[in-house]
Amino acid sequence: MQRPIPVLMYHHVSPKPGLVTVSPENFRAHMAWLAEHGWRSLTAAEFAACLAGAPVPKRAVLITFDDGYLDNWVYAHPVLAEFGLHAVLFLITGWIGEGEVRAHAGQGQPVPDVPDHKGAMAAGRAWQDAADPVPLDGAFLRWSEVHAMRDAGTFEFHSHTHSHTRWDKTIADQDARDRALSDDLAASRATLAARLGNGSAHLCWPQGYYDAAYQRVAQAAGFRHLYTTEAGVARGDTDPARIPRIVVKDKPAGWFASRLRLYGNPLTAALYLGLKGRK
């Protein structure tokens, strides 16, 4: 039986509780557990190679983040640096700001206030509607912080589209919808290439939504690895166009350890996911 690769899905690491948010204390406990138990955090390229048939390292995990919130820099980055771990962050490339690097929690100085999930997404929508980048600055990353995390090796960056728009909800005509999605994805790849020198072949769907047309447009745009919010673990036979992930909850290390032991074992992962699929 093929060795599974749990693909962990985070959004916020923040002291403000809320939707898709893990506290800094619990996030540190999760990362400490991985490091202490010999788990290897893969790069996107290593993960892609495993899906293409390369041997899967023992205790391999892919750590992913969605959207690109300021709290990823303030609270997640210093923890990843502390434990020598690496994560993949899917950026909404049109929502990333400009300016100098702000303080993070590993520097022993006051850090910027970060909004909760509702506040961050409201800022993003307001910015998009008004074409004014100012409201985003306190909610999302700056490119200077993206560069700092990349240079530190804590994060690498891929696409979560340019605008985070659900085109299936916005445009009724299929051809017009396909063109809008294609333009959105092209803008995202072009932005990543211009800012980071990497157009990226990895795409995470906003809100986890996709259909056959979405997949077709994404693949035509150059994306080869498409990440979902569907539950499961990746293996060598996983379809790269439909990569499952595991939602990480705001719970302590004991819960996290039980999930990794479950999903990291070929037999228990297959049995558990089989039972979930029959419910």
C-alpha angles and dihedrals in degrees: 000000000000119000110251126230113212110216106205120209120209131165113171130021101191144136088234108088119224148106116340090358129134119193118243089243094054093042090053089049090052093050093043090054092051092049095044093050097048101253116162117219107217129217118233089254092052090047092050090050091054091052088051092055107276115140113275112234116236111265094010120168135176113216113204135183127192131218107004108260124185089240089066087068097036099047113007100045097059091048093051088048091050093056099034094243130147131217138188116230121198105210129206087223096199092056099057114109140213132244142078125321113273127218121276132204095259094065100069095237135103112291129210120268112255126206124235120252095272092050094046095051092045088054090050094051092045091051092049094048094046098036087227117131096197100088091054096059096085095043109043139039127275120229089244089061091046088055092047093052092045092050091049091052094234096113141019121196135231139159131298088164124272099265107019088232122159097221092184087065095041107045124040099191110084097214092048090047092051091051092049092050091046091052091047092052092045090053091050094050092045092050092050090048093049096044102035106015090244124102091192129219092213121093131177117201118238109248087358093277122145139140135185092279092050090051092048093050093045093051091048087053091057102264113137102169116055119188123207138185091240114127120250146077129273124243136173090275095049114125106247088215091061112038114174124215139196119238109230113216130210093260134123129267094274092063092043092050092051091053093049093047090049098046096035094060115079095217100043092042091053093046095046096046090045091055092047091050092056094052 
